[in-house]
């Protein structure tokens, strides 16, 4: 069927072989679908309970874990590592696990899922449904670590404001802040979902699987703290840039105010002597303009001295 991305039956030794969606085989079966295909909806509605099919086909998801129809429904998110895509445009994967059956759906390719397929080819993959889920969570968290470390490295560049007047610099910093905010939107509920899995009493996860999930949860908690720290550093860097820009603006306004104060008397005098009415002094004296220019210059110098003495300059 066109909606099936891949189907595996696990051999219990770390390997797996590919199967069709309708294959009747013994062992742990993992069927992974693209939920945007019409055939996927038809097949799921025929093979699983109605509520489960609806949960696996839903468009909008938030990371969570819940018991559903004798199974466990898990919503997870992974960073987008596809070429040309933004990591914070996180990809959702929906899983329903019951006994030896694992059904999962997604729309876009997820690096952690590709990594699981490669582990089967190398004979080092999961050996049970619970281990498959734990391994997926572990891989999602490791991929996330690379992205958050990259954000931290990029934010560290802005510890020194540098050229705050550059629009490109401020735009890059704002983009990093948005990336951190978007990532945290999904990672916090994902941490809660992982905590919920640690307390799962359905028997889906073995003790070793719970250890893997717990370690992934601890890493995710640390990554959330690192992400919060990077976001705070980005906020401080942006505030520092705003302070530099504000100081530059104040200096320029101060200079303009000084120049205005110096030339204000001259502007008044030139405006006064520019009126075209009878009785203006010096209209018949060729030396009048020189006297007037000298007087205006003297006034400007006096005003500048007064400002200097008042420490306005």
Secondary structure, DSSP 8 states (H G I E B T S, - for coil): -TTEEEEEEE-SSS-EEE--TT---SS-EEEEEETTSHHHHHHHHHHS-HHHHHHHH-S----EEEEETTEEEEEEEE---STTS-TTS-EEEEEEEETTEEEEEESS--HHHHHHHHHHHTT-S-SSHHHHHHHHHHHHHHHHHHHHHHHHHHHHGGGS---TT-HHHHHHHHHHHHHHHHHHHHHHHHHHHHHHHHT--SS-S-HHHHHHHHHHHHHHHHHHHHHHHHHHHHHHHHHHHHHHHHHHHHHHHHHHHHHHHHHHHHHHHHHHHT---TT-TTTT-TTHHHHHHHHHHHHHHHHHHHHHHTT--
